[in-house]
Amino acid sequence: MRIMFMGTPEISAICLSELIGSDNEIVAVVTGKDKPRGRGNVMTPTAVKALALEHSLPVYTPDSLKGEDFAELLREINPELIAVVAYGKILPKSVLDFPRYGCVNVHVSLLPKYRGAAPMQRAIIDGEKETGVTIMYMAEGVDTGDIIATEAFPIGPDDDFEAIHDRSAEVGAKLLVKTIKDIADGTATRTPQDDSKATHAAKIEKEDCKIDFTKSAKVLDCAIRGVTPIPGAFAYLKGKMLKIFKATPTEGKGKPGEVIAADSKGQGSFTVACGEGALTVKGVIPEGKGRMSAGDFVRGRKIEIGDILE
């Protein structure tokens, strides 16, 4: 099948890689423009563009999908299907209606739950026990199209955003290739979503990352894992930001935010009282520093019993 692929971040590149290795013909790759990155502000291509160029695929970075320029590109390339993975732009009806087999999207949740910008993060934050990937036909609404295929997998007690992202990419890439084959064979099904069961996965904002120690340790465990490694959960210690990237709920009592135990041996840890229970912290990122074990933080006398995290 002749496919136009649209996507930008790493998860998109993993799906594109799987498509490249399939029997399909990638006739065009549409992605975001190069952006300055690093200390030197070096103009850097998206992960999708870098992969496409590696395989000598034609790459396009349009400013808009609504104008005549993109319409002309579609007529020239004439894709039979458009596959979209985290592209970041709304596809207008003129694009949705163009391909013979329509436009399909890889969405990283079990729709209709967690429509929106941050489905993986929100599922972890909400304490869900499973998540998954949905392949759907795209419609004009946000994540509202008919479902073609789904695949679920568990969220483990230690899984953070990075772990779920990587698993979603692997599952989504393989499911996309299988679904496209089913569409070409005429065996793909389509199931309308039950809008009454829809939930919204809002974009992660800074306030979502601030640790509120008045909440229970179990709730905070999910909240921390949901934003690790990026953008990262944080609190303030002695006026400076302290990110926490590894912690486990435990028993303990004290004023919310109070350090009630500290262990400097080996990798070490320190324990912070919560509204219910406590969190044993094992990994931190002090303001202006890199990742370090809680043991190193305690040994450096940066935190002690009785200190308050706010």
LINWONOR-V424171 format. One line per field, one symbol per residue. ss: DSSP state (a for helix, b for strand, c for the rest). phi: phi as a letter, one per 40 degrees, with the letter a starting at -180 (. if undefined). A space follows every 10 residues. Layout:
# LINWONOR-V424171
ss=???
phi=???
This chain:
# LINWONOR-V424171
ss=cbbbbbbcca aaaaaaaaaa ccccbbbbbb ccccbbbccc cbbbccaaaa aaaaccccbb cccccccaaa aaaaaaaccc bbbbbccccc ccaaaacccc ccbbbbbccc ccccbbccaa aaaaaccccb bbbbbbbccc ccccccbbbb bbbbcccccc aaaaaaaaaa aaaaaaaaaa aaaaaccccc bcccaaaccb bccccaaaab cccccbaaaa aaaaaacccc ccbbbbbccb bbbbbbbbbb cccccccbbb bbbcccccbb bbbccbcbbb bbbbbbcccc bbbaaaaaac cccccccbbc
phi=.cbcbbabcd ccccccdccc ccccbccabb accdbcbgcc fccbccdccd ccccbfccbb bccabccccc cccccccfcc abbbbfcgbc ccdccdcccd bgbbbcbcac dccgchcbcc ccccdcgcca aibbbbccbc ccfbcccbab acacbccbcb dcccdccccc cccccccccc cccccgbcbb bcccccbcbb bcdcbdcccc cbcccccccc dcccccbbcb chcabbbfgb cbcbbaabca cibicdgccb aabccfcgaa bbcbdagabc cbabbcdgbc cacccccccc fcaadgcbcb
